[in-house]
Amino acid sequence: MEKSCLQIARSAYQPKLPDALQGNVVIAEGDFTQSVGNQEEIKALFPHTYGLPLVHFVKGEPCEHAPMNVGIILSGGQAPGGHNVISGLFDTIKKLNQDSRLYGFLMGPGGLVDHKYVEITAEMMDEYRNTGGFDMIGSGRTKLEQVDQFEKGLEIIRQLNLQAIVIIGGDDSNTNACVLAEYYAAKECGVQVIGCPKTIDGDLKNSQIETSFGFDTATKTYSELVGNIERDCNSARKYWHFVKLMGRSASHIALECALQCQPNICLVSEEVEARDMTLNQIVEQMCETIAYRASRGDNFGVALVPEGLIEFIPAIGRLIDELNDLLAAHGDEYKNLGRQEQRQYILSHLSKENAETFETLPEEVARQLSLDRDPHGNVQVSLIETEKLLSEMCARKLAEWKRSGKFTGKFATQHHFFGYEGRCAAPSNFDADYCYSLGASAALLIANGKTGYMAIVKNTTAKTSDWKAGGVPITMMMNMERRSGEMKPVIRKALVDLDDKPFKTFAACRDRWAKETCYVYPGPIQYWGPAEVCDQTTKTLALEHE
């Protein structure tokens, strides 16, 4: 395989490991736990893995470890650092016993069910250290929900004599890990299941998980691109750039990029919902900024739009909820209809209020809301061109204002969607270290007999040597939510907290950013140089722990 100069140099980087994970390490148990919501329902669904204690690692006496065979699965969308989780796991099980073996299941959870795997050797591992992407073994979105899937997985687990499965994924993937752990515990199969917190969206965090891996690298990549757009914008001074940023549910990515780059406008979905704003109110607010800047001769600007915005507009959110249930119940009947027939079918089956909302939407947006759902029953918001919808509505509003003399400037637009560009970037030093530590934590949880846990690393705004590591029971993070028309146990997503310091810091500055040109240009991720440049955390994490 031909490699770039950066790949060659980067492969030599040795991730920093916290003192808490070095030497002889044992488990110390903390408080027993309960789920964040619906305690009785979650306890009834997970009787063997519910209420387990928090654990952390402490120094212990030297001891011998038997060889362990471990399987690993990359699940869901890519996130920078996944290969370093694998390398941290690989190195640690080999350190515990050189005869331990690691198997990678190919193309996600489906590889476990279909018995497609590869043994990860030292030579193979060395090709992927500190690289982005999930191409070492591939990823997939197969949901592990059915007994026949669990049993098919058990066949290959027994054939390979696996002691444990590690699932690297986001909230839905780790929910699957918890379901799998419960099934194998109930059957007393002797198979442990451990999760790792992955998602660039940043919405898998709580009191025990400070950040999901990949968020640091992805937001630094997007911020470089946004900064480049701002520099171009301030050079040409003739376009408004509408930039949609990944984040299906939460607005953490958009908020972090705003804190790094200081654009003129950044919408935060959670605030839109809290203020019960309509689509027209959002457009009116954006146009006020555009008109003010134009009055000063600044017919340019940058607006950041979170990918999942449309679901947080209360009226549209209610429409989507009913559409989800309708398509879950009648999807087969609906999908065989023509385009106009589908529209009429939806209008005839919706409640009066939601039918009226559906009719007010531009036809293309309405159609996008009624497309096939993702494997988890969610609207595929990445297919909805929210940035174009907003710019078109702003253009119409500004044209009205121009006729009345309220707007005297020019309004020309450019559109961007930054999504896949950030998911497979070479991990930052933070993500390289964090992911390696997560892999080591997962190995130590296995070695200490734990199942139904997620590996965690805390105190991440301190020096790497001072990070703390351990595990949190996955059931602690769960509640019941409606998915595909049914109530199901899922890990609760962490949305932007409007009372937390990151949002408050943004809110205190945004009026000035709107009126003035205060752009900041972060530039590309730096891997070598001063620690304050190379090892900095996200502004979100720094503010949360200030």
Salt bridges, closest charged atoms under 4 A:
GLU29 OE2 - LYS450 NZ 2.78
ASP91 OD1 - ARG129 NH2 2.90
GLU119 OE1 - ARG101 NH2 2.80
ASP126 OD1 - ARG129 NE 2.84
GLU127 OE1 - LYS3 NZ 3.29
ASP135 OD1 - HIS83 NE2 3.80
GLU145 OE2 - LYS143 NZ 3.82
GLU145 OE2 - LYS488 NZ 3.39
GLU151 OE2 - LYS187 NZ 2.64
GLU155 OE1 - HIS115 NE2 3.85
GLU155 OE1 - LYS152 NZ 3.77
ASP171 OD2 - LYS493 NZ 2.67
ASP172 OD2 - HIS376 NE2 3.70
ASP172 OD1 - ARG483 NH1 2.88
GLU182 OE2 - HIS48 ND1 2.78
ASP203 OD2 - LYS493 NZ 3.52
ASP216 OD1 - LYS220 NZ 2.84
GLU271 OE2 - ARG275 NH1 3.54
GLU271 OE2 - ARG510 NH2 2.67
GLU284 OE1 - LYS397 NZ 3.37
GLU288 OE2 - LYS406 NZ 3.59
GLU311 OE1 - ARG248 NH1 3.36
ASP332 OD1 - LYS335 NZ 3.62
GLU333 OE1 - HIS330 ND1 3.68
GLU353 OE2 - ARG318 NE 3.77
GLU356 OE2 - LYS352 NZ 2.72
GLU364 OE1 - ARG339 NH2 2.89
GLU364 OE2 - ARG367 NH2 3.06
GLU385 OE2 - LYS388 NZ 3.40
GLU387 OE1 - LYS244 NZ 3.90
ASP433 OD2 - LYS16 NZ 2.89
GLU481 OE1 - ARG483 NH2 3.40
GLU544 OE2 - LYS205 NZ 2.65
GLU546 OE1 - LYS501 NZ 2.22
